[in-house]
Amino acid sequence: MAILGPILLGVLFLSGLFVLVAFGYWGFHMVSGFSKYVLCLVAPLLVAVFWGTFLSPKASIPVPISLRTLLQLTVFATGTIALYSSGHSKSALFS
C-alpha cells in the first residue's frame, strides 16, 4: 500500500503534463499569425501557474481537499475541451 501513493502522484504529474501540452496545442491551432506562438506559450503557462499556486502538493495558497479535487477535475476537463476544440476529438475522448 505504501507504494501506491507515489505511483498515483506520478500519474497525476504525467496527466498534468499532458494537459499543458493540450493547452499549448490548442493555443497554436486556434489563432493565426504571430499570436498563435504567443498563445501557445501563454495558455500552458497560465494553467501551470494556477496549478502551482492552488493545486500542487506544496501549493503557496493551499485549498481544502474537496475544492482542490474539484479544481483539478475542472482543469482536466478544460484541457479535454481544448483538445476537442482544436480538432482532436479522438484524443480528447481518451484523455
MOZICOR-V976056 format. One record per run of one state. SS is the DSSP state (H for helix, E for strand, L for the rest). FROM is the first residue (numbers start at 0). TO is the last residue. Records with the same first field share a line. If there is no record, write none. Layout:
# MOZICOR-V976056
SS: FROM-TO + FROM-TO
This chain:
# MOZICOR-V976056
L: 0-0 + 30-33 + 55-63 + 85-87 + 93-94
H: 1-29 + 34-54 + 64-84 + 88-92
